[in-house]
Amino acid sequence: MRKGRFTEEQIIKVLKEHAAGMSASDLCRKHGISDATFYKWRSRYGGMEISDARKLKALEEENRKLKKLLAETMLDASTLKEMLGKNF
């Protein structure tokens, strides 16, 4: 996955500036982002604190590892079934 220019902490700070009363277009111009990017950030990180974003990132990483582990286990199981089917 592509690594963005902004960290979650920076994104949340930008969103807090918006909550403080700065307009979205001014924020986009100030930080060099598009309106679409700003609204995507707002839908994903709106109302979060920095600690919440860190927890979300940790959970996403754990979920990625578990999915990989499950896929490997299923591949091993199908390989074993295939080998047993050929022997009998």
mmCIF file of the C-alpha atoms, coordinates in Angstrom:
data_MODEL
# 
_entry.id   MODEL 
# 
loop_
_atom_site.group_PDB 
_atom_site.id 
_atom_site.type_symbol 
_atom_site.label_atom_id 
_atom_site.label_alt_id 
_atom_site.label_comp_id 
_atom_site.label_asym_id 
_atom_site.label_entity_id 
_atom_site.label_seq_id 
_atom_site.pdbx_PDB_ins_code 
_atom_site.Cartn_x 
_atom_site.Cartn_y 
_atom_site.Cartn_z 
_atom_site.occupancy 
_atom_site.B_iso_or_equiv 
_atom_site.pdbx_formal_charge 
_atom_site.auth_seq_id 
_atom_site.auth_comp_id 
_atom_site.auth_asym_id 
_atom_site.auth_atom_id 
_atom_site.pdbx_PDB_model_num 
ATOM 1  C CA . MET A 1 1  ? 0.000   0.000   0.000  1.00 0.00 ? 1  MET A CA 1 
ATOM 2  C CA . ARG A 1 2  ? 1.163   3.520   -0.785 1.00 0.00 ? 2  ARG A CA 1 
ATOM 3  C CA . LYS A 1 3  ? 2.632   5.506   2.109  1.00 0.00 ? 3  LYS A CA 1 
ATOM 4  C CA . GLY A 1 4  ? 1.101   8.970   2.389  1.00 0.00 ? 4  GLY A CA 1 
ATOM 5  C CA . ARG A 1 5  ? 2.816   12.244  3.084  1.00 0.00 ? 5  ARG A CA 1 
ATOM 6  C CA . PHE A 1 6  ? 0.914   12.801  6.301  1.00 0.00 ? 6  PHE A CA 1 
ATOM 7  C CA . THR A 1 7  ? 0.862   10.718  9.459  1.00 0.00 ? 7  THR A CA 1 
ATOM 8  C CA . GLU A 1 8  ? -2.341  10.036  11.361 1.00 0.00 ? 8  GLU A CA 1 
ATOM 9  C CA . GLU A 1 9  ? -1.286  12.572  13.986 1.00 0.00 ? 9  GLU A CA 1 
ATOM 10 C CA . GLN A 1 10 ? -0.845  15.280  11.348 1.00 0.00 ? 10 GLN A CA 1 
ATOM 11 C CA . ILE A 1 11 ? -4.196  14.436  9.767  1.00 0.00 ? 11 ILE A CA 1 
ATOM 12 C CA . ILE A 1 12 ? -5.972  14.719  13.118 1.00 0.00 ? 12 ILE A CA 1 
ATOM 13 C CA . LYS A 1 13 ? -4.310  18.093  13.761 1.00 0.00 ? 13 LYS A CA 1 
ATOM 14 C CA . VAL A 1 14 ? -5.579  19.344  10.395 1.00 0.00 ? 14 VAL A CA 1 
ATOM 15 C CA . LEU A 1 15 ? -9.087  18.139  11.258 1.00 0.00 ? 15 LEU A CA 1 
ATOM 16 C CA . LYS A 1 16 ? -8.903  19.862  14.652 1.00 0.00 ? 16 LYS A CA 1 
ATOM 17 C CA . GLU A 1 17 ? -8.039  23.119  12.861 1.00 0.00 ? 17 GLU A CA 1 
ATOM 18 C CA . HIS A 1 18 ? -11.220 22.664  10.830 1.00 0.00 ? 18 HIS A CA 1 
ATOM 19 C CA . ALA A 1 19 ? -13.221 21.999  13.993 1.00 0.00 ? 19 ALA A CA 1 
ATOM 20 C CA . ALA A 1 20 ? -11.779 25.208  15.479 1.00 0.00 ? 20 ALA A CA 1 
ATOM 21 C CA . GLY A 1 21 ? -13.420 27.189  12.697 1.00 0.00 ? 21 GLY A CA 1 
ATOM 22 C CA . MET A 1 22 ? -11.030 27.312  9.751  1.00 0.00 ? 22 MET A CA 1 
ATOM 23 C CA . SER A 1 23 ? -12.699 26.656  6.395  1.00 0.00 ? 23 SER A CA 1 
ATOM 24 C CA . ALA A 1 24 ? -11.976 23.473  4.466  1.00 0.00 ? 24 ALA A CA 1 
ATOM 25 C CA . SER A 1 25 ? -10.724 25.319  1.376  1.00 0.00 ? 25 SER A CA 1 
ATOM 26 C CA . ASP A 1 26 ? -8.286  27.392  3.464  1.00 0.00 ? 26 ASP A CA 1 
ATOM 27 C CA . LEU A 1 27 ? -6.973  24.269  5.166  1.00 0.00 ? 27 LEU A CA 1 
ATOM 28 C CA . CYS A 1 28 ? -6.510  22.508  1.843  1.00 0.00 ? 28 CYS A CA 1 
ATOM 29 C CA . ARG A 1 29 ? -4.582  25.450  0.450  1.00 0.00 ? 29 ARG A CA 1 
ATOM 30 C CA . LYS A 1 30 ? -2.469  25.784  3.619  1.00 0.00 ? 30 LYS A CA 1 
ATOM 31 C CA . HIS A 1 31 ? -1.475  22.116  3.751  1.00 0.00 ? 31 HIS A CA 1 
ATOM 32 C CA . GLY A 1 32 ? -1.336  21.442  0.015  1.00 0.00 ? 32 GLY A CA 1 
ATOM 33 C CA . ILE A 1 33 ? -4.067  18.811  -0.170 1.00 0.00 ? 33 ILE A CA 1 
ATOM 34 C CA . SER A 1 34 ? -7.135  18.453  -2.366 1.00 0.00 ? 34 SER A CA 1 
ATOM 35 C CA . ASP A 1 35 ? -10.702 18.889  -1.180 1.00 0.00 ? 35 ASP A CA 1 
ATOM 36 C CA . ALA A 1 36 ? -11.356 15.198  -1.846 1.00 0.00 ? 36 ALA A CA 1 
ATOM 37 C CA . THR A 1 37 ? -8.427  14.219  0.366  1.00 0.00 ? 37 THR A CA 1 
ATOM 38 C CA . PHE A 1 38 ? -9.661  16.460  3.163  1.00 0.00 ? 38 PHE A CA 1 
ATOM 39 C CA . TYR A 1 39 ? -13.180 15.003  3.066  1.00 0.00 ? 39 TYR A CA 1 
ATOM 40 C CA . LYS A 1 40 ? -11.824 11.440  2.904  1.00 0.00 ? 40 LYS A CA 1 
ATOM 41 C CA . TRP A 1 41 ? -9.719  12.177  5.995  1.00 0.00 ? 41 TRP A CA 1 
ATOM 42 C CA . ARG A 1 42 ? -12.742 13.691  7.726  1.00 0.00 ? 42 ARG A CA 1 
ATOM 43 C CA . SER A 1 43 ? -14.849 10.601  7.041  1.00 0.00 ? 43 SER A CA 1 
ATOM 44 C CA . ARG A 1 44 ? -12.132 8.268   8.292  1.00 0.00 ? 44 ARG A CA 1 
ATOM 45 C CA . TYR A 1 45 ? -10.559 10.212  11.178 1.00 0.00 ? 45 TYR A CA 1 
ATOM 46 C CA . GLY A 1 46 ? -13.325 12.649  12.135 1.00 0.00 ? 46 GLY A CA 1 
ATOM 47 C CA . GLY A 1 47 ? -13.836 12.830  15.897 1.00 0.00 ? 47 GLY A CA 1 
ATOM 48 C CA . MET A 1 48 ? -10.728 10.788  16.682 1.00 0.00 ? 48 MET A CA 1 
ATOM 49 C CA . GLU A 1 49 ? -7.972  11.618  19.077 1.00 0.00 ? 49 GLU A CA 1 
ATOM 50 C CA . ILE A 1 50 ? -4.341  10.783  18.344 1.00 0.00 ? 50 ILE A CA 1 
ATOM 51 C CA . SER A 1 51 ? -4.435  7.819   20.746 1.00 0.00 ? 51 SER A CA 1 
ATOM 52 C CA . ASP A 1 52 ? -7.498  6.455   18.919 1.00 0.00 ? 52 ASP A CA 1 
ATOM 53 C CA . ALA A 1 53 ? -5.649  6.659   15.602 1.00 0.00 ? 53 ALA A CA 1 
ATOM 54 C CA . ARG A 1 54 ? -2.712  4.752   17.051 1.00 0.00 ? 54 ARG A CA 1 
ATOM 55 C CA . LYS A 1 55 ? -5.048  2.042   18.351 1.00 0.00 ? 55 LYS A CA 1 
ATOM 56 C CA . LEU A 1 56 ? -6.740  1.839   14.951 1.00 0.00 ? 56 LEU A CA 1 
ATOM 57 C CA . LYS A 1 57 ? -3.402  1.447   13.204 1.00 0.00 ? 57 LYS A CA 1 
ATOM 58 C CA . ALA A 1 58 ? -2.349  -1.303  15.643 1.00 0.00 ? 58 ALA A CA 1 
ATOM 59 C CA . LEU A 1 59 ? -5.640  -3.149  15.143 1.00 0.00 ? 59 LEU A CA 1 
ATOM 60 C CA . GLU A 1 60 ? -5.346  -2.905  11.353 1.00 0.00 ? 60 GLU A CA 1 
ATOM 61 C CA . GLU A 1 61 ? -1.821  -4.328  11.531 1.00 0.00 ? 61 GLU A CA 1 
ATOM 62 C CA . GLU A 1 62 ? -2.968  -7.177  13.780 1.00 0.00 ? 62 GLU A CA 1 
ATOM 63 C CA . ASN A 1 63 ? -5.885  -7.883  11.425 1.00 0.00 ? 63 ASN A CA 1 
ATOM 64 C CA . ARG A 1 64 ? -3.498  -7.996  8.445  1.00 0.00 ? 64 ARG A CA 1 
ATOM 65 C CA . LYS A 1 65 ? -1.260  -10.517 10.247 1.00 0.00 ? 65 LYS A CA 1 
ATOM 66 C CA . LEU A 1 66 ? -4.215  -12.694 11.234 1.00 0.00 ? 66 LEU A CA 1 
ATOM 67 C CA . LYS A 1 67 ? -5.580  -12.728 7.684  1.00 0.00 ? 67 LYS A CA 1 
ATOM 68 C CA . LYS A 1 68 ? -2.170  -13.765 6.382  1.00 0.00 ? 68 LYS A CA 1 
ATOM 69 C CA . LEU A 1 69 ? -1.926  -16.523 8.988  1.00 0.00 ? 69 LEU A CA 1 
ATOM 70 C CA . LEU A 1 70 ? -5.408  -17.788 8.101  1.00 0.00 ? 70 LEU A CA 1 
ATOM 71 C CA . ALA A 1 71 ? -4.595  -17.823 4.384  1.00 0.00 ? 71 ALA A CA 1 
ATOM 72 C CA . GLU A 1 72 ? -1.392  -19.777 4.987  1.00 0.00 ? 72 GLU A CA 1 
ATOM 73 C CA . THR A 1 73 ? -3.229  -22.290 7.199  1.00 0.00 ? 73 THR A CA 1 
ATOM 74 C CA . MET A 1 74 ? -5.960  -22.795 4.615  1.00 0.00 ? 74 MET A CA 1 
ATOM 75 C CA . LEU A 1 75 ? -3.343  -23.299 1.909  1.00 0.00 ? 75 LEU A CA 1 
ATOM 76 C CA . ASP A 1 76 ? -1.564  -25.897 4.048  1.00 0.00 ? 76 ASP A CA 1 
ATOM 77 C CA . ALA A 1 77 ? -4.844  -27.702 4.729  1.00 0.00 ? 77 ALA A CA 1 
ATOM 78 C CA . SER A 1 78 ? -5.807  -27.801 1.047  1.00 0.00 ? 78 SER A CA 1 
ATOM 79 C CA . THR A 1 79 ? -2.337  -29.060 0.141  1.00 0.00 ? 79 THR A CA 1 
ATOM 80 C CA . LEU A 1 80 ? -2.611  -31.851 2.701  1.00 0.00 ? 80 LEU A CA 1 
ATOM 81 C CA . LYS A 1 81 ? -6.075  -32.847 1.442  1.00 0.00 ? 81 LYS A CA 1 
ATOM 82 C CA . GLU A 1 82 ? -4.763  -32.920 -2.106 1.00 0.00 ? 82 GLU A CA 1 
ATOM 83 C CA . MET A 1 83 ? -1.798  -35.099 -1.127 1.00 0.00 ? 83 MET A CA 1 
ATOM 84 C CA . LEU A 1 84 ? -4.031  -37.506 0.828  1.00 0.00 ? 84 LEU A CA 1 
ATOM 85 C CA . GLY A 1 85 ? -6.404  -37.765 -2.128 1.00 0.00 ? 85 GLY A CA 1 
ATOM 86 C CA . LYS A 1 86 ? -3.588  -38.806 -4.434 1.00 0.00 ? 86 LYS A CA 1 
ATOM 87 C CA . ASN A 1 87 ? -2.282  -41.485 -2.048 1.00 0.00 ? 87 ASN A CA 1 
ATOM 88 C CA . PHE A 1 88 ? -5.611  -43.328 -1.682 1.00 0.00 ? 88 PHE A CA 1 
# 
